[in-house]
């Protein structure tokens, strides 16, 4: 889901999207920092590291390669602070491994962080439920939906770069359906586990076998 330098700036529409990405990212970072409590900093650092590491594990599939992003989990746990975590991790990926680009760092951050934040708001109520099934379903929905939204936004941005990218962008979006399933299952498992051992990350009570 990393858009490299030079693709979007090939067209006027793509250049405007690049600028809008920076505006959205700075706005999201501002909100995230404003809402970040001191005791949440270690949690944000841990999820930033997790995002950085799992994004480096590439799973080849045909002409493209996939990697986990876990932005749905980040949105559930961090809320708007997910923008800070994604920006830092994506910036390090570009700096050390050349993934993405410097000019597209803003739009890449927005495309991954905003769906995570949105899914956090949409499914946090399920994750806070006392019913294990709803907790698991909420985690799955957050993980899968965040990836699908990110893939859609990325494909939409790339399609603005010119006709030669239209087909490729939507092929990649369609293939991300497989990744969305994997993200859903992993986020569901992580959400259920955290509700059993550290439910305060969701602002919820401990989930016990007797719950629900």
Phi, psi and omega in degrees: 000012178272123175268122181283166177298149171093340182283306185291326184285002177288341179229160178296318179298319179295322178296319177295322177296319178301315179296318180297325178298318178295319179298314179297321180293315179296324177295316179295319178296319178300314178295320181295316180292325180294330183260000182279117177274150182306321182285353178266352183299314178301322179296316179296320178295321179296315181289329175297315179297319180297316178300317181298315185288311184293333179290342180273349180271097186273136177245103183292139176211098182068226183280356182236168178231143181248158171210153177291153176234328177060029179289335176296316177295320179297320178295321179294321185271317189259338185065225183296338178295347175302329177299318179296313182297314181293320180298313181296311182295318179293322177296319178293324177297319177293316185295317186268330188235358178073018179283128181078221181193169180284314181292332182263008180299324180294311182289325177295319177296313181298317182296332181263322186281317185299315177301324178296315178297315180300315180293330175300316178292321184290323190244002180296328178299320177293318182294333179274359182294158176273357181263119182306322181297317181291324177299312181295317180296320179296320178295317179297314182298319180296314181295313183290317183293321180299318180293316180298318178295318178297317179297320179296314181296319179295315179297320179296317180296315181295324181296338178282350184281349179145159184301328184293344181258354186301306185296314182299318184297320183279336172294316178297320179299316181296320181293335181291354174298325177294316178298323181299321178297315178298316178298320181298312181294317181292318179293322177298315180296317180294321180295315179297317180298314181295325176294335180275332187242331182213064186293344181296341178293338177255001185066037184233161176284167179296134178269118181248165178302334180276350182298143177073000000 
